[in-house]
């Protein structure tokens, strides 16, 4: 019989999703590992939203104070090694699973090592852009620091081969695995398309400069200038963050308010978000960097053709296999041409839709959970 584990999951601010998919990934895996019969103990910073506590009724939670909010609005927690060591001992932890390489993770690493408990890190950090707005030499240094930290772990998980290869020059010797975040096709699935003659363009994610969303608005502006902007085209931007005001200013400048809609933040996996995916004609991801591709998989599972930036720092472009196009991440005209091509060719969209649905089946979240469970078990004595 397979051993049931007592797993300490170290992840800051689990009642929030400020850093996007790394938070969501850790929480999804935690909930599903609990469903598989494992005992989950969360190590996190203090809850800000008490209503979110009910989402973690399956687990025991240890909360800690957090340092002043300074990076991305995240509440990074901190505590002593001695405190974590006592928790791991009292809870009889078999393995520690760490999501972010921050203070709680570093202290948990030290505590686990002193107790000879295996600790695994799930890497979501693109090493070339650890600090995306800093000069290149700062990121080179940050990558070296990150590599030093990762080398202390017993195991390292990457969400994609793309991200794993970014660390090839670090010559890691610990046990490694590629475990994608997957998609739950019981939640994300194709629905009935609206009978209205609309061509819906969708983006889902944070409104951050690195997401390169201005190129999408520029492409729509070009189509309008060239009188190729079909009156049935509608563009939906799902998300929030610091660039929202800038993007809205650009919409006004380009006179696109009649076709562009900002929905604000929508709960992931909610009925509302799934319905938006289902009514989408093409999903666009213009990002300059992506370490993973959960939103792309969600879009594919709902039957969306794809338009993905060809940025060398984006893993998402690897999903284009006859189900969409890549476009030049610095050329709005290229994106405009491809939007026009799809908006005027419903049969091509239908073919791409079917390919997306077929390919999404190869990225089942259930399979990802099984891989993670097996990887964690490999560090624990039978």
NUDO-620491 format. One record per residue (C-alpha): x negated, y, z negated. Coordinates in steps of 0.5 Angstrom, whole numbers, padded with zeros to 4 digits, always signed. Each point is the difference from the previous one (the first is absolute). Layout:
REM NUDO-620491
XYZ/...
REM end
This chain:
REM NUDO-620491
+0000+0000+0000/-0003+0007+0002/-0002+0004-0006/+0004+0006-0002/-0004+0006-0001/+0000+0006-0005/-0002+0005+0004/-0002+0008-0002/+0001+0004+0006/-0003+0007-0001/+0003+0006+0004/+0001+0007-0002/+0007+0003+0000/+0004-0006+0002/+0006+0004-0001/-0002+0005+0006/-0002-0001+0007/-0004+0006+0001/-0006-0004+0004/+0005-0003+0004/-0001-0008+0002/-0006-0002-0005/+0005+0002-0005/+0006-0004+0003/-0004-0006+0002/-0003-0001-0007/+0008+0001-0003/+0002-0005+0006/-0005-0005-0002/+0001+0000-0007/+0008-0001+0000/-0001-0006+0005/-0006-0003-0004/+0005+0000-0006/+0006-0003+0004/-0005-0006+0002/-0001-0001-0008/-0006+0004-0002/+0000+0004-0006/-0002+0008+0002/-0003+0005-0005/+0000+0007+0003/-0006+0005-0002/+0002+0007+0002/+0001+0007-0001/+0006+0003-0004/+0006+0000+0003/+0003+0006+0002/+0006-0002+0003/+0004-0005-0005/+0005-0002+0004/-0005-0004+0004/-0002-0004-0006/+0006-0005+0002/-0004-0002+0006/-0005-0003-0004/+0005-0004-0005/-0004-0007+0003/-0006+0003-0004/-0004+0002-0006/-0002+0007+0001/-0006+0004-0003/+0000+0007+0001/-0006+0005-0001/-0001+0008+0000/-0003+0003+0006/-0005+0005+0002/+0003+0007+0003/+0003-0001+0007/-0005+0002+0005/+0000-0005+0006/+0006-0001+0004/+0004+0001-0006/-0001-0007-0003/+0000-0001-0007/-0007-0004-0001/+0000-0003-0007/-0005-0002-0005/-0002-0003-0006/-0006-0004-0003/-0003-0006+0001/+0001-0003-0007/+0008+0001+0001/+0000-0003+0007/-0004-0006-0003/+0005-0001-0006/+0006+0000+0005/-0003-0005+0005/-0002-0005-0006/+0007+0001-0004/+0004-0001+0007/-0005-0006+0002/-0001+0003+0006/-0003-0005+0006/-0001+0005+0005/+0000+0007+0001/+0002+0003+0007/-0002+0008+0001/+0003+0004+0005/-0003+0007+0000/-0008+0001-0002/+0002+0005-0005/-0002+0001-0007/+0005-0005-0003/-0003-0005+0005/-0007+0001-0002/+0002-0001-0007/+0004-0006+0001/-0006-0002+0004/-0005+0001-0006/+0005-0004-0004/+0001-0006+0004/-0007-0001+0001/-0002+0000-0007/+0006-0005-0001/-0002-0004+0006/+0006+0001+0003/+0000+0000+0008/+0002+0007+0003/+0002+0001+0007/+0001+0007+0004/+0005+0001+0005/-0003+0005+0005/+0004+0005+0003/-0005+0006+0001/-0003+0001+0007/-0008+0001-0002/-0001+0005+0005/+0005+0005-0002/+0000-0002-0008/+0001+0008-0001/+0003+0002+0007/-0001+0007-0001/-0007+0000-0002/-0006+0001+0005/-0003-0007+0003/-0006+0000-0005/+0005+0000-0006/+0004-0006+0003/-0007-0004+0002/-0002+0001-0008/+0007-0002-0002/+0000-0006+0004/-0006-0002-0003/+0003+0001-0007/+0006-0004+0002/-0004-0006+0002/-0004+0000-0006/+0006+0000-0004/+0003-0006+0004/-0006-0004-0001/+0002-0001-0007/+0006-0003+0002/+0001-0008+0000/+0004+0001+0006/+0002+0005+0006/+0007+0000+0004/+0001+0005+0006/+0007+0001+0003/-0003-0001+0007/-0006-0002+0004/-0001+0007+0002/-0001+0002-0007/-0005-0006-0002/-0004+0002+0006/-0001+0007-0002/-0004-0003-0006/-0004-0005+0004/-0007+0004-0001/+0001-0001-0007/-0002-0007+0000/+0005-0002-0006/-0001-0007-0003/+0006-0001-0004/+0006-0004+0003/+0004+0004+0005/+0007-0001+0003/+0004+0004+0005/+0008+0000-0003/+0004+0005+0004/+0006+0003-0004/+0005-0003+0005/+0007+0001+0001/+0006-0002-0003/+0005-0002+0006/+0006-0001-0005/+0000+0007-0001/-0003+0003+0006/+0004-0003+0006/+0003+0002+0007/+0007+0003-0001/+0005+0002+0005/-0002+0006+0005/+0004+0006+0000/+0005+0001+0006/-0002+0007+0000/-0005+0002+0006/-0006+0002-0005/-0007-0001+0000/-0003+0000-0007/-0007+0001-0001/-0002-0001-0007/-0006+0001-0005/+0000-0003-0007/-0006+0002-0005/-0003+0006-0004/+0000+0006+0003/-0008+0001+0000/-0005+0003+0005/-0003-0007+0001/+0007-0002+0003/-0001+0005+0006/+0007+0001+0000/-0001+0007+0004/-0002-0004+0006/+0007-0003+0000/+0003+0007+0000/-0004+0003+0005/+0002-0006+0005/+0007+0001-0001/-0002+0008+0001/-0003-0002+0007/+0006-0004+0002/+0004+0006-0001/-0004+0004+0003/-0001-0005+0006/+0008+0000+0000/-0001-0008-0002/+0003+0000-0006/+0007-0004+0000/+0005+0003-0004/+0001-0006-0003/-0006-0001-0003/-0001+0001-0008/-0006+0000-0004/+0001-0002-0007/-0006+0001-0005/+0001-0004-0007/-0005+0002-0005/-0002+0005-0004/-0007+0003-0003/-0004+0007+0001/+0000+0001+0007/+0008+0000+0001/+0000+0008+0000/-0005+0000+0005/+0004-0005+0004/+0006+0004+0000/-0003+0006+0002/-0003-0003+0006/+0007-0003+0001/+0003+0007+0000/-0006+0003+0004/+0002-0005+0006/+0007+0001-0001/+0001-0008-0001/+0005+0001-0006/+0006-0003+0004/-0004-0007+0001/-0004+0000-0006/+0002-0003-0007/-0004+0000-0006/+0004-0005-0005/-0005+0001-0006/-0002-0006-0004/+0004-0006+0001/-0001-0006-0005/-0003-0006+0004/+0004-0006+0001/+0006+0004-0001/+0006-0001+0004/+0000+0007+0003/-0007-0001+0002/+0001-0007+0003/+0006+0003+0004/-0004+0006+0003/-0005-0006+0002/+0005-0004+0004/+0003+0006+0003/-0007+0002+0003/-0002+0000+0007/-0008+0001-0001/-0004+0000-0006/-0006+0005+0000/-0006+0000-0004/-0005+0005+0002/-0005-0001-0006/-0007+0002+0000/-0001-0006-0005/+0004-0006-0003/-0003-0005-0004/+0006-0004+0001/+0007+0000+0003/+0006-0002-0004/+0004+0005+0003/-0002-0002+0007/+0002-0007-0002/+0007+0002-0003/+0001+0004+0007/-0002-0007+0004/+0005-0004-0004/+0006+0005+0001/-0002-0001+0008/-0003+0007+0001/-0005+0001+0006/-0007+0003-0002/-0004+0006+0001/-0006+0000-0004/-0006+0005+0000/-0007-0003+0003/-0004+0003-0006/-0006-0004-0001/+0002+0000-0007/+0007-0003+0000/+0001-0007-0001/+0007+0001+0003/-0001+0000+0007/-0002-0007+0000/+0007-0002+0000/+0001+0002+0007/+0001-0006+0004/+0005+0002+0006/+0005+0003-0006/-0002+0007+0001/-0006+0005+0002/-0006+0003-0003/-0001+0007+0001/-0006+0005+0000/+0000+0002-0007/-0002+0007+0002/+0004+0001+0007/+0007+0002-0001/+0001+0000+0007/-0001-0008+0000/+0005-0001-0006/+0005+0004+0004/-0001-0004+0006/+0001-0006-0004/+0006+0002-0003/+0003+0002+0006/-0001-0006+0004/+0003-0004-0006/+0006+0005+0000/+0002-0001+0007/-0001-0008+0000/+0005-0003-0004/-0002-0007+0003/-0008+0001-0002/+0003+0002-0007/+0004-0007-0001/-0006-0004+0002/-0005+0003-0005/+0006+0000-0005/+0000-0008+0001/-0007+0000+0000/-0001+0004-0007/+0006-0005-0003/-0004-0006+0002/-0007+0002-0002/+0003+0003-0007/+0001-0008-0002/-0007-0001+0000/-0001+0005-0006/+0005-0003-0005/-0001+0003-0007/+0002-0007-0003/-0007-0002+0003/-0004+0006-0002/+0003-0002-0007/-0002-0007+0000/-0007+0002+0003/-0001+0004-0006/+0002-0005-0005/-0005-0005+0003/-0005+0005+0000/+0001+0002-0008/+0001-0007-0002/-0007-0002+0004/-0004+0004-0006/+0004-0004-0006/-0002-0006-0002/+0005-0006+0001/
REM end
